[in-house]
Amino acid sequence: MTPRVTPAEQRQLDVRIPSDVQYIEAIVEQVVLRCAAHSYPRRHLALNVPVALTEALSNAILRGNHDDAARSVHVRADVDSSRLVLEVRDEGTGFDLEACTEDPTTPENLLREDGRGLFLMRRLMDHVERFSDGGNVVRLILHRA
C-alpha cells in the first residue's frame, strides 16, 4: 500500500536540505507521492519525475554546492492536476544550460561517466530552464496530459 499524502500536503513542497546526497531519495519520494495523489501516469511516477529530480538534486549538491556540507539546497514543488513545477536552488554561481547540455550518445561522450544529468532532465521533462534568484535555480516543468 502506498503512503497517503493529506489534502493539505497534496499541492506543494517547500524544503531546504543540507548539501548531502542522502536526502535525495526522501525528497523524490515526497514529490512522487504528490503526483500520485493527482493521478499522474505511471510512467511519470516511475521514470520522469524520479530520474529528472534526482539529477537536478545531485547536480545542485555536487556541482552547484561542490558537495559542501555548509551549503544547502532549496526545493520547491507545486503539483496540481495539470502540471508539476519543480525548482531546485543551490548556492552556486550558475551555468549556461545550453553549453552544459551534451549528447551522451555521441561517440566522444559514450564512455564518459558524467554529463548525462541535464540531457536526461531535458528528455524527461516538458521544459527545463535555469536562472538566478538568490542562487542558481533549475526549474523543471512536466505536464500531466
N, C-alpha and C positions, 0 to 999 in steps of 0.2 A: 504494500500500500504506500502511495506517495504522500509525504507530509503535506499538510494543508497550510495555505497562507491565508490569514484572516482578511476580510474585505478591506480593512484599513491599510493592510500591507500590500494589497494586490497591485497597486499602481506604481509606487515609487520606492526607490532605494537610494539613500544618500549617506555614504560612509567614507571615513578616512581610515586607511590601513597603514601599518608600518611597511616600509620598503623591504618586504620579505616574501619570497615565493610561497611560503607555507600557507598564506592567506588566500591564494588564488582559487583553490577548489571551493572554499566556503562561499566566496563572492559569486562564482559561476553558478553554484547550486541555488543561491537565493534569486538570481536573475532568471534562471530556468524555471523555478517554481512560479514566479510571477507570470512568465509567458504561458506556462501550462494552465494557470488559473484563467487565462484569456483564450484558451483553446488554440494555441499556436500549433501548426502542423508538427508532426513527429520529427520530420527532418530538421526543422528549426530547433527543436528541443534537444535533439541528439547530436547534431552536427554544427549547423550555422552559428548558433549562439555560443555554445561551449568553446568551440575552436577559436572563433574570432575574438571573444572576450578574453580567453586565456592568452592569446597572442598579444592583445593590447595591454593587458596587465603585466605580462612578463617583459614586454618592451619598456613599459614605464618604470618598472623596478630595476631591470638590469641595464638598460641603455640610458633612459632619461635620468634616473636617480643614481646610476652607476653602482647599484647594489649597496648603497649607503644606508645603513640602519637608522641613521639620524634623520633621514628624509622620509616623507610619506607620500601616499598615492590617494587621491580623492576620486571616488567612483560614484557616479550618478546614473540611475536607470529610471526611465519613465516608460511604462508599459501601458498600453490600452488595447482595445480590440482591433485596432487597425495598424499600429506600428510600435516598434521598440526603438527608443533613442538611448544610446549609451554614451557617456562621457567619462574618459579616463584622463585625469590630470596628474602630471608628475611635476617635480621641481627642477626639471632640466631646462636647457636653453632652447630646445626645439630642433626641428629638422625640416628639410624640404621633402614633402611627401612624394612628389614625382621622382626626384633624384634618388630617393632611397628605396623605391619600389622596383625590385629586379625580378625578372622572369626566371624562376628556378629551373625551368625546363630547357633553357639554352645550354649548349654543350659546355660552355665555360663555367656554368653555375651548377651543373649536375652533382658534382662531388662536394660542394660546399655544405657545411653543417649549419650555417646561419643564412639569413637573408630571405626567409620564406614568410615571415610573420605578416608584413604589410601586403604581400601578394595574396596570402590566404584571406586576410580581412577584406580585401577588395573583391575577392571572388565570392565570399560567403555573405557579404552584406550588400544592401542596395546602394548605400552611399557611405563613403569614408572621407573625412576631412580633418585637417589639422590646423589649429590656430593657437594664439597665445591669449591667455586670460588669467593673469596672476600665476602663470605657469604654462607648461606645454600641455595642450589638450588635444586628444584624438576623439572625434565624435563618430560613432557608428550608428547607422540607421538601417533597420530591417522592417520592411512592410509585411504584414501578416498574410495578405492575399497571395 
